[in-house]
């Protein structure tokens, strides 16, 4: 409860949600392009992405808040650094996939996202388990998105 009263908590959560929203703005009208592609049978409808990413960004914001409040300064800096790196790859993916319409480069980007996110998850396992548990839905969604990205690449 103390966490929810801390303004830094809300800055982290709202900040990550806003950055996610900005990333979405970079993608223009993704639904139209998304449905113009050959999609695999397991591809979700485009309307699911907005609510799903909003929930995931909220969980990521809470996790970031926890990392920023980690007691060990060296671990905190390493964890936040990994968080930022993986988030950069997350942020630019939409522009690569939807604006540039370069599915292959987007696949490379999401692969790098998975690599850095995997390292982050391992480090969270070692140093901040609660933050790790909050990031698991995001990790699973990114793995699914990676499969989807590569499937779309091979189909198109």
C-alpha positions as CSV (number, residue, x, y, z in Angstrom):
1,X,0.0,0.0,0.0
2,X,2.9,2.3,0.8
3,X,4.1,1.8,-2.8
4,X,0.9,3.1,-4.3
5,X,1.2,6.3,-2.3
6,X,4.7,6.9,-3.6
7,X,4.6,9.4,-6.6
8,X,7.6,7.6,-8.1
9,X,5.4,4.5,-8.4
10,X,2.9,6.4,-10.6
11,X,5.7,8.1,-12.6
12,X,7.1,4.6,-13.4
13,X,3.7,3.1,-14.3
14,X,2.3,6.0,-16.2
15,X,5.7,6.7,-17.8
16,X,6.0,3.2,-19.2
17,X,2.4,3.2,-20.4
18,X,2.9,6.6,-22.1
19,X,6.1,5.3,-23.8
20,X,4.2,2.3,-25.0
21,X,1.4,4.4,-26.3
22,X,4.0,6.6,-28.2
23,X,5.5,3.4,-29.7
24,X,2.0,2.5,-30.8
25,X,1.6,5.9,-32.4
26,X,4.7,5.3,-34.4
27,X,3.0,2.3,-36.0
28,X,0.3,4.4,-37.6
29,X,-2.7,2.2,-38.5
30,X,-1.3,-1.2,-37.7
31,X,-4.6,-3.1,-38.2
32,X,-4.9,-2.3,-41.8
33,X,-1.3,-3.4,-42.6
34,X,-1.6,-6.4,-40.2
35,X,-4.6,-7.8,-42.1
36,X,-2.9,-7.2,-45.5
37,X,-0.3,-9.8,-44.5
38,X,-0.4,-13.5,-44.8
39,X,-1.0,-14.5,-41.1
40,X,-0.4,-17.8,-39.4
41,X,-3.5,-19.6,-38.1
42,X,-2.5,-18.7,-34.5
43,X,-2.3,-14.9,-35.1
44,X,-4.6,-13.0,-32.7
45,X,-7.0,-10.4,-34.0
46,X,-5.5,-6.9,-34.1
47,X,-7.8,-5.5,-31.4
48,X,-6.2,-7.7,-28.7
49,X,-2.8,-6.0,-28.9
50,X,-3.9,-2.7,-27.3
51,X,-5.4,-4.1,-24.1
52,X,-2.7,-6.7,-23.8
53,X,0.2,-4.2,-24.2
54,X,-1.5,-1.8,-21.8
55,X,-1.6,-4.5,-19.1
56,X,1.9,-5.6,-19.8
57,X,3.2,-2.0,-19.7
58,X,1.5,-1.5,-16.3
59,X,3.2,-4.6,-14.9
60,X,6.5,-3.4,-16.4
61,X,6.1,0.0,-14.8
62,X,5.6,-1.7,-11.4
63,X,8.6,-3.8,-12.0
64,X,10.7,-0.8,-12.9
65,X,9.6,1.0,-9.7
66,X,10.8,-2.0,-7.7
67,X,14.1,-2.1,-9.5
68,X,14.6,1.7,-8.9
69,X,14.1,1.0,-5.2
70,X,16.5,-1.9,-5.0
71,X,18.9,-1.5,-2.1
72,X,22.1,-2.6,-3.8
73,X,23.2,0.3,-6.0
74,X,25.4,-1.8,-8.3
75,X,22.7,-4.4,-8.8
76,X,20.0,-1.6,-9.2
77,X,22.1,0.1,-11.9
78,X,22.7,-3.2,-13.8
79,X,19.0,-4.2,-13.6
80,X,17.7,-0.8,-14.7
81,X,20.3,-0.7,-17.5
82,X,19.1,-4.1,-18.8
83,X,15.5,-2.9,-18.4
84,X,16.2,0.2,-20.5
85,X,18.0,-1.7,-23.2
86,X,15.3,-4.3,-23.7
87,X,12.7,-1.5,-23.6
88,X,14.5,0.3,-26.4
89,X,14.2,-2.8,-28.6
90,X,10.6,-3.1,-27.6
91,X,9.9,0.6,-28.4
92,X,11.4,0.5,-31.9
93,X,9.9,-2.8,-33.0
94,X,6.5,-1.2,-34.0
95,X,8.2,1.4,-36.2
96,X,10.3,-1.3,-37.9
97,X,7.4,-3.6,-38.5
98,X,4.5,-1.3,-39.2
99,X,6.0,2.0,-40.5
100,X,9.1,0.7,-42.4
101,X,7.2,-2.5,-43.2
102,X,10.5,-4.4,-42.8
103,X,9.4,-7.6,-41.3
104,X,13.0,-9.1,-41.4
105,X,14.6,-6.1,-39.6
106,X,11.7,-6.3,-37.1
107,X,12.5,-10.0,-36.6
108,X,16.2,-9.1,-35.8
109,X,15.0,-6.4,-33.4
110,X,12.7,-8.7,-31.6
111,X,15.4,-11.4,-31.4
112,X,17.7,-8.9,-29.7
113,X,14.8,-8.0,-27.4
114,X,14.4,-11.6,-26.4
115,X,18.1,-11.9,-25.7
116,X,18.3,-8.9,-23.5
117,X,15.0,-9.7,-21.9
118,X,16.2,-13.2,-21.1
119,X,19.3,-11.8,-19.5
120,X,17.2,-9.4,-17.5
121,X,14.9,-12.2,-16.4
122,X,17.8,-14.3,-15.2
123,X,19.3,-11.3,-13.3
124,X,15.8,-10.6,-11.8
125,X,15.7,-14.3,-10.7
126,X,19.0,-13.8,-8.9
127,X,18.3,-10.3,-7.4
128,X,14.6,-9.4,-7.4
129,X,12.1,-12.2,-7.6
130,X,9.0,-10.1,-7.3
131,X,10.0,-7.9,-10.2
132,X,10.8,-11.1,-12.2
133,X,7.3,-12.5,-11.5
134,X,5.7,-9.2,-12.7
135,X,7.7,-9.5,-15.9
136,X,6.8,-13.1,-16.8
137,X,3.6,-12.2,-18.7
138,X,5.6,-9.7,-20.8
139,X,8.3,-12.3,-21.4
140,X,5.8,-14.9,-22.5
141,X,4.0,-12.3,-24.8
142,X,7.4,-11.3,-26.3
143,X,8.2,-14.9,-27.0
144,X,4.8,-15.4,-28.7
145,X,5.3,-12.1,-30.6
146,X,8.7,-13.4,-31.8
147,X,7.1,-16.6,-33.1
148,X,4.4,-14.5,-34.8
149,X,7.0,-12.1,-36.3
150,X,9.1,-14.9,-37.8
151,X,5.9,-16.7,-39.0
152,X,4.7,-13.6,-40.8
153,X,8.2,-13.1,-42.3
154,X,8.3,-16.7,-43.8
155,X,4.7,-16.4,-45.0
156,X,5.3,-13.1,-46.8
